[in-house]
């Protein structure tokens, strides 16, 4: 009982965002930031978009992360009923407001509600430092690609035009300014109507585009969609709100798409038989590409120009993993077994549109139980700890745990109870078996 209680405390601390390792400084330093993005907008004279101060400063990302940690989204859905109800809670003040409201058909339906909670404090802030670095590397890869001023491969090769040296160079989409963009990226929308005098071209690290995205982000941040619909230019004036827009897009599911955060932590699980593309059943960085720009880069109809961007995103991800201390073998594992970094390899190896955004629950105390051997493993899914328990009648036995590649991650003896610390195990499927050949091989998931 004591072991289970301590495990529950770990999970509750995770939900509260108070686990060790939180904060950008525990993942990368300011000096690393300078080395990763030496050509950031405003750090050198003569910037083509006129920036004269460090728009993408390390401290601005830190502040954006701190401010976004105050937000929690509660998403309510009903199986088989279109729509969802989303409520935003400001944790500091307790303020609550509606972000998305379903129609009367949803409200009147008697189908039970399923609730999902998105804690924005969880960005790169789970109990696993390794997982946090993977997520941060994925985030940096995309914001670097979206804003790059580079033009040369290989990534990390050190040439003057190396893509890796020019991330965060542009603040807004090239060719557009507030003065010449009225009506750009504007589309009629009942909830987020465009201001005809404004343009909603790409701005900020994730290059937020279209009025419905500006409106949703504004509703999330201010409880007022009109603020950014009437002043989208704030994303190119203020580096903190620009980073906040990227974090919002990264963390918030837009059903049927899951969020980038969820797929990087292996919490989105494709429904068996729902997809014809095998890549949809793999995990890893490729799903973030599919979420952000999949319609252009990840489909069977992708062109060579777009598939080069797939390679660029993948290369940047691996580059940042290396800068954060991942070994060559660990980086190679991102493209092996059940993992992939490329959403398109060929017309026969591409991804599809998402059909559902269901994810594994954040906390669940289900028990995986071997009827044959009596072994129990919990919680399922697990995160920072995995508890193994044998029945009193079972003698000491040997346990082997393998990852989805078949590699042994643990081998040892079990006598009644065993507590495995799994903080640094990557998210994914693990196979447990008592040796020699006692009971079935059991799958259990780490998120």
Secondary structure, 3 states (H helix, E strand, C coil): CHHHHHHHHHHHHHHHCCCCCCCHHHCCCHHHHHHHCCCCCCCCCCCCCCCCCCCCCHHHHHHHHHHHCCEEEEEEEECCEEEEEEEEEECCCCCEEEEECCCHHHHHCCCCEEEEEEEHHHCCCCCCHHHHHHHHHHHHHHHHHHHCCCCECCCCCCCCCEHHHCCCCCCECCCCCCCCCCCCCCCCCCCCCCCCCCCCCCECCCCECCHHHHHHHHHHHHCCCHHHHHCCCHHHHCHHHHHHHHHHHHHCCECCECCHHHHHCCCECCCCCCCCCHHHHCECCHHHHHHHHHHHHCCCCCCHHHHHHHHHHHHHHHHHHHHCCCCHHHHHHHHCCCECCCCEEECCEECCCCCCCCECCCCCCEEEECCCCCCEEEEECECCEEEEECCCCCCCEEEEEECCCCCEEEEEEECCEEEEECCCCCCEEEEEEEECCEEEEEEEEEC
